[in-house]
C-alpha cells in the first residue's frame, strides 16, 4: 500500500515562532479538547500561552463529545476558551450522545446543531467516524436518516463539517498493529467494530449526497495519495486537513506528491497539527515548529502557503462572537440533565468537573 501523503520535516528550528502579521495567519484547525483538571481560568490562560508558543495566531477546537461520558463537558470548555480569547479561538462543536436523556426528541441532532450554532459554533466535528467512538455512541451509520436533518442544516447554512474517516487501514490488521495499539483499544479487526470499508463508503456517500456541504477529512483521511487525489477531483466540496495523523513516520516519504497536490488543491487544504493541547510547552511546541518549517520549506507560492496555513480556514469559518446568553442556556440544559443523575463511581469525577465548568460560565461570563 502506498503510504499516506506527507510533509517533509526539516531541521527543527530553535526558539519561539512569533505569530504572523498581516495576511499570513497560522491557524491550527484541529485541536483536541484536553482537560488538565486545573482551575478553569488557569487552564484557559495556559492553553492560550501554549498555542502562541507553538506559533499559532488562532486555534480551532475540534470537539469530541461522542467518545464517552467523560467527554460531556468538552463543548462547554471550547466555548469558554473562545469567549475568553475571541480573537484566538474557533469551535467545531460536537453532538451529544452521553448526557442523560440525550436520546429524547429535544436532543434531535438538527436541534442540537441549531443550539450550538446559536452559541457561536464555527463548524462541527464528527468523531463518529472513528470505530471505537462510533461503537460507544450507538453504532449509528453516518448515512442514517437520523443525521439527514443535521447535514441538511449545515449544507443550507454553509457551515463546514470535519468528518473523521475511519482510521489508518492497518488498525484493522493485527499483524501490522503497533506496540500498545491493541491494549489502547485502537485495534478494530474484530466483530465489535465497523470495517474500514463500511465507514469509508458511508463517508463518501455523505459527501456525494450533500454537494453543498463542505466536508473536511481530518488527517488526510488516512488515505493513499491516489485515493486522495481522486476524491479531491471528484468532489469540489471536499477539503482535507494536513495533520500528520498522529505520527511523523511517513513525513517526507511523498514530498513530491504532496507538493503537486498542494499546488493544485491549495485552496482546499487546512493546516493542522492535531492535538497539541496534551503537551503545550514541551514536545508539541517543537512538533508544531517542525511542521511549520516543513510546509514553509516546500517551495510553494506565497499565495498557496498563505491559503494552507490559515486563509482557507478563515474563508470557511468567519469568526463570530460567543452568544453568552445562549451558552448559559446550554449550560443550564446540561446541568438539568445531570441533576439527580445516579452516576457510577467512575463517572462522578466527570459530573463534578462538568458542574465546575457550568458554575464558571454562570458566575463569570
C-alpha positions as CSV (number, residue, x, y, z in Angstrom):
1,X,0.0,0.0,0.0
2,X,1.3,3.4,-0.9
3,X,2.0,5.5,2.2
4,X,-0.2,8.4,3.3
5,X,0.6,11.7,1.8
6,X,3.2,13.5,3.9
7,X,5.1,16.7,4.5
8,X,8.9,16.7,4.8
9,X,10.1,17.6,8.3
10,X,13.1,19.9,8.0
11,X,15.7,20.6,10.8
12,X,14.0,21.7,13.9
13,X,14.1,25.5,14.4
14,X,15.2,26.9,17.7
15,X,13.4,29.4,19.9
16,X,9.8,30.6,19.7
17,X,8.0,31.2,16.4
18,X,6.3,34.6,16.5
19,X,2.7,34.8,15.4
20,X,2.4,36.0,11.9
21,X,1.3,39.5,11.0
22,X,-0.7,40.9,8.1
23,X,-2.3,38.3,5.8
24,X,-0.1,35.4,6.8
25,X,-2.0,33.9,9.7
26,X,-1.4,30.5,11.1
27,X,-4.5,28.7,12.4
28,X,-4.4,25.1,13.7
29,X,-7.7,23.8,12.5
30,X,-7.7,20.6,14.6
31,X,-7.0,20.9,18.3
32,X,-8.4,18.3,20.8
33,X,-10.0,19.5,24.0
34,X,-7.8,18.0,26.7
35,X,-8.9,18.9,30.2
36,X,-5.9,19.4,32.6
37,X,-8.3,19.5,35.5
38,X,-6.8,22.8,36.7
39,X,-9.0,25.7,37.7
40,X,-10.8,27.0,34.6
41,X,-9.1,30.5,34.4
42,X,-5.6,29.0,34.9
43,X,-6.2,26.2,32.3
44,X,-7.5,28.6,29.7
45,X,-4.6,31.0,30.2
46,X,-2.1,28.2,29.9
47,X,-3.9,26.9,26.7
48,X,-3.6,30.4,25.1
49,X,0.0,30.8,26.1
50,X,0.8,27.3,24.8
51,X,-0.8,27.9,21.4
52,X,1.0,31.1,21.0
53,X,4.3,29.3,21.9
54,X,3.5,26.9,19.1
55,X,3.4,29.8,16.6
56,X,-0.3,29.8,16.1
57,X,-2.4,33.0,15.7
58,X,-5.5,31.1,16.5
59,X,-6.8,27.6,17.1
60,X,-10.0,25.7,16.4
61,X,-11.2,23.1,18.9
62,X,-12.4,20.0,17.0
63,X,-14.6,18.8,19.9
64,X,-15.4,15.2,20.5
65,X,-18.2,14.5,22.9
66,X,-19.2,11.2,21.4
67,X,-16.2,9.3,22.8
68,X,-17.9,8.7,26.2
69,X,-19.4,10.1,29.3
70,X,-16.1,11.6,30.3
71,X,-16.3,13.9,27.3
72,X,-19.7,15.5,28.1
73,X,-18.2,18.9,29.0
74,X,-16.0,19.5,26.0
75,X,-18.3,21.7,24.1
76,X,-18.6,23.9,27.2
77,X,-14.8,24.1,27.6
78,X,-14.3,25.0,23.9
79,X,-16.8,27.8,24.1
80,X,-15.3,29.1,27.3
81,X,-12.0,29.4,25.6
82,X,-13.5,31.1,22.6
83,X,-15.3,33.6,24.8
84,X,-12.2,34.5,26.8
85,X,-10.0,34.7,23.7
86,X,-12.3,35.7,20.9
87,X,-9.5,36.7,18.5
88,X,-7.7,33.4,19.0
89,X,-10.4,30.7,19.3
90,X,-12.8,28.9,17.0
91,X,-15.1,25.9,17.8
92,X,-16.1,22.9,15.7
93,X,-18.8,21.7,18.1
94,X,-19.9,18.1,18.6
95,X,-23.2,16.3,19.1
96,X,-24.2,15.0,22.5
97,X,-24.8,11.3,23.0
98,X,-23.9,10.6,26.6
99,X,-25.7,13.2,28.6
100,X,-28.7,11.7,30.5
101,X,-31.8,12.0,28.3
102,X,-29.9,12.8,25.1
103,X,-31.9,10.2,23.1
104,X,-35.1,12.2,23.6
105,X,-36.8,14.4,20.9
106,X,-35.4,17.6,22.5
107,X,-31.9,16.2,21.6
108,X,-32.6,15.7,17.9
109,X,-29.3,16.2,16.1
110,X,-30.6,19.1,14.0
111,X,-32.0,20.8,17.1
112,X,-28.7,20.2,18.8
113,X,-26.8,21.8,15.9
114,X,-29.2,24.8,15.9
115,X,-28.5,25.3,19.6
116,X,-24.7,25.1,19.2
117,X,-24.7,27.4,16.1
118,X,-26.7,29.9,18.1
119,X,-23.9,29.8,20.8
120,X,-21.3,30.5,18.1
121,X,-20.1,27.2,16.6
122,X,-18.0,27.9,13.5
123,X,-18.4,24.3,12.3
124,X,-18.9,20.8,13.6
125,X,-16.7,17.8,14.2
126,X,-18.0,14.2,13.8
127,X,-15.7,11.8,15.5
128,X,-18.4,9.3,15.0
129,X,-16.4,8.0,12.0
130,X,-13.8,6.6,14.4
131,X,-14.6,3.0,15.1
132,X,-14.4,3.0,18.9
133,X,-16.2,6.3,19.3
134,X,-18.9,5.1,16.8
135,X,-19.2,1.9,18.9
136,X,-19.9,3.7,22.2
137,X,-22.2,6.3,20.7
138,X,-24.7,3.8,19.4
139,X,-23.1,2.4,16.2
140,X,-25.3,4.8,14.1
141,X,-24.3,4.7,10.4
142,X,-23.1,8.0,9.1
143,X,-25.8,7.6,6.4
144,X,-28.6,7.1,8.9
145,X,-31.8,9.1,8.4
146,X,-31.2,10.4,11.9
147,X,-28.4,12.6,10.6
148,X,-30.1,13.9,7.5
149,X,-31.6,16.9,9.2
150,X,-28.3,17.8,10.7
151,X,-26.4,17.5,7.3
152,X,-29.2,19.5,5.6
153,X,-28.9,22.3,8.1
154,X,-25.2,22.6,7.8
155,X,-25.4,22.5,4.0
156,X,-28.1,25.2,3.9
157,X,-26.2,27.4,6.4
158,X,-22.8,27.0,4.8
159,X,-21.3,25.5,8.0
160,X,-18.4,23.1,7.5
161,X,-18.2,19.6,8.9
162,X,-15.0,17.9,9.9
163,X,-15.8,14.2,9.4
164,X,-13.4,11.7,10.8
165,X,-12.8,9.0,8.2
166,X,-12.2,5.7,10.0
167,X,-8.5,5.4,10.9
168,X,-5.4,4.0,9.2
169,X,-6.3,0.7,7.5
170,X,-3.6,-1.1,9.3
171,X,-5.6,-0.6,12.5
172,X,-7.8,-3.4,11.3
173,X,-4.8,-5.7,10.7
174,X,-3.5,-7.4,13.9
175,X,-0.3,-8.4,12.1
176,X,0.5,-4.8,11.5
177,X,-0.7,-3.4,14.8
178,X,1.9,-1.2,16.5
179,X,3.1,-1.8,20.0
180,X,0.4,-0.9,22.5
181,X,-2.2,-0.3,19.9
182,X,-4.3,-3.3,20.9
183,X,-4.1,-2.6,24.6
184,X,-5.0,1.0,23.9
185,X,-8.2,0.0,22.2
186,X,-7.2,1.0,18.7
187,X,-7.4,-2.4,17.1
188,X,-10.6,-2.7,15.1
189,X,-10.3,-6.0,13.3
190,X,-13.0,-7.8,15.3
191,X,-16.8,-8.2,15.0
192,X,-17.3,-5.4,17.6
193,X,-16.2,-2.6,15.3
194,X,-17.3,-1.5,11.8
195,X,-15.0,-2.3,9.0
196,X,-12.8,0.3,7.3
197,X,-14.6,-0.1,4.0
198,X,-18.0,0.3,5.7
199,X,-17.1,3.6,7.3
200,X,-15.3,4.8,4.1
201,X,-18.3,4.0,1.9
202,X,-20.6,5.9,4.4
203,X,-18.4,8.9,4.5
204,X,-18.2,9.2,0.7
205,X,-21.9,8.7,0.4
206,X,-22.5,11.7,2.7
207,X,-20.1,13.8,0.6
208,X,-21.9,12.8,-2.6
209,X,-25.4,13.3,-1.2
210,X,-24.8,16.8,0.0
211,X,-22.8,18.6,-2.7
212,X,-23.3,21.9,-0.9
213,X,-21.9,20.6,2.4
214,X,-18.3,21.5,2.8
215,X,-16.7,18.4,4.3
216,X,-13.2,18.3,5.8
217,X,-11.4,15.0,6.1
218,X,-9.0,15.3,9.1
219,X,-5.5,14.0,8.9
220,X,-5.6,13.4,5.1
221,X,-8.4,11.0,5.7
222,X,-5.7,8.4,6.3
223,X,-5.9,7.8,2.6
224,X,-3.2,6.9,0.0
225,X,-2.2,9.7,-2.3
226,X,-4.0,8.2,-5.3
227,X,-7.3,7.9,-3.3
228,X,-7.0,11.4,-2.0
229,X,-6.2,12.8,-5.5
230,X,-9.3,11.0,-6.9
231,X,-11.6,12.2,-4.2
232,X,-10.5,15.9,-4.5
233,X,-11.1,15.8,-8.2
234,X,-14.5,14.1,-7.9
235,X,-15.9,16.3,-5.1
236,X,-15.3,20.1,-5.2
237,X,-17.0,20.3,-1.7
238,X,-14.3,18.2,-0.1
239,X,-11.4,19.6,1.9
240,X,-8.6,18.0,3.9
241,X,-6.6,19.0,7.0
242,X,-3.0,18.1,6.8
243,X,-2.3,17.0,10.3
244,X,0.2,14.2,10.3
245,X,-2.3,11.5,11.5
246,X,-0.8,11.2,15.0
247,X,2.6,10.0,13.7
248,X,5.5,11.5,11.9
249,X,6.7,8.2,10.5
250,X,5.5,8.9,6.9
251,X,6.6,12.6,6.7
252,X,9.0,13.2,3.8
253,X,8.2,9.9,2.1
254,X,6.0,11.6,-0.6
255,X,7.1,15.2,-0.6
256,X,6.9,15.5,-4.4
257,X,3.4,14.0,-4.4
258,X,2.3,16.4,-1.6
259,X,3.8,19.4,-3.4
260,X,1.9,18.5,-6.6
261,X,-1.4,18.2,-4.7
262,X,-0.7,21.3,-2.7
263,X,-0.2,23.3,-5.9
264,X,-3.4,22.0,-7.5
265,X,-5.6,21.9,-4.4
266,X,-4.1,24.5,-2.1
267,X,-7.5,26.1,-1.9
268,X,-8.8,23.0,-0.1
269,X,-6.1,22.3,2.4
270,X,-6.2,23.3,6.0
271,X,-3.2,23.5,8.3
272,X,-3.5,21.3,11.5
273,X,-1.0,19.9,14.0
274,X,-3.7,17.7,15.7
275,X,-3.9,17.5,19.4
276,X,-1.2,19.9,20.7
277,X,-3.3,20.5,23.8
278,X,-1.8,17.4,25.5
279,X,1.7,19.0,25.9
280,X,1.6,22.7,25.1
281,X,5.0,23.8,26.4
282,X,7.1,20.8,25.5
283,X,7.1,18.2,22.7
284,X,4.2,19.6,20.8
285,X,5.6,23.1,20.6
286,X,8.7,21.6,18.9
287,X,6.4,19.4,16.8
288,X,4.5,22.5,15.6
289,X,7.7,24.3,14.7
290,X,8.9,21.3,12.7
291,X,5.6,21.0,10.9
292,X,5.5,24.7,10.0
293,X,9.1,24.6,8.9
294,X,8.3,21.6,6.7
295,X,5.5,23.4,5.0
296,X,7.5,26.6,4.5
297,X,10.3,24.5,3.0
298,X,8.2,23.0,0.2
299,X,8.7,25.9,-2.2
300,X,5.0,26.7,-2.6
301,X,3.9,30.0,-3.8
302,X,3.2,32.7,-1.2
303,X,-0.4,32.5,-2.1
304,X,-0.6,28.7,-1.6
305,X,1.3,28.8,1.6
306,X,-0.9,31.6,3.0
307,X,-4.1,29.8,2.0
308,X,-3.0,26.5,3.6
309,X,-1.7,28.0,6.9
310,X,-4.8,30.0,7.6
311,X,-6.5,31.6,4.6
312,X,-8.6,28.7,3.7
313,X,-9.8,28.2,7.2
314,X,-10.9,31.8,7.5
315,X,-12.8,31.6,4.2
316,X,-14.7,28.6,5.6
317,X,-15.1,29.9,9.1
318,X,-15.6,33.6,9.5
319,X,-15.2,34.5,13.2
320,X,-18.3,35.2,15.2
321,X,-18.6,36.0,18.9
322,X,-19.9,33.7,21.5
323,X,-23.5,34.4,22.3
324,X,-23.1,34.3,26.1
325,X,-26.9,34.1,27.0
326,X,-27.2,31.1,24.6
327,X,-24.1,29.5,26.2
328,X,-25.7,29.9,29.6
329,X,-28.9,28.3,28.3
330,X,-27.0,25.3,27.0
331,X,-25.1,25.1,30.3
332,X,-28.4,25.1,32.2
333,X,-29.7,22.3,29.9
334,X,-26.6,20.2,30.7
335,X,-26.9,20.9,34.4
336,X,-30.6,19.9,34.4
337,X,-29.7,16.6,32.6
338,X,-27.1,15.8,35.3
339,X,-29.1,16.9,38.3
340,X,-30.0,13.8,40.3
341,X,-28.3,11.5,37.8
342,X,-27.1,8.4,39.7
343,X,-23.6,8.5,38.2
344,X,-21.5,5.4,38.6
345,X,-18.4,5.9,40.8
346,X,-16.3,6.0,37.6
347,X,-18.4,8.9,36.3
348,X,-18.7,11.0,39.4
349,X,-15.5,13.0,38.6
350,X,-16.8,13.8,35.1
351,X,-20.1,15.1,36.6
352,X,-18.2,17.2,39.2
353,X,-15.9,18.7,36.6
354,X,-18.8,19.5,34.3
355,X,-20.6,21.3,37.1
356,X,-17.4,23.2,37.8
357,X,-17.4,24.4,34.2
358,X,-21.1,25.3,34.4
359,X,-20.6,27.3,37.6
360,X,-17.8,29.2,35.9
361,X,-20.0,30.1,32.9
362,X,-22.8,31.2,35.1
363,X,-20.7,33.2,37.6
364,X,-18.1,34.7,35.4
365,X,-19.3,35.1,31.9
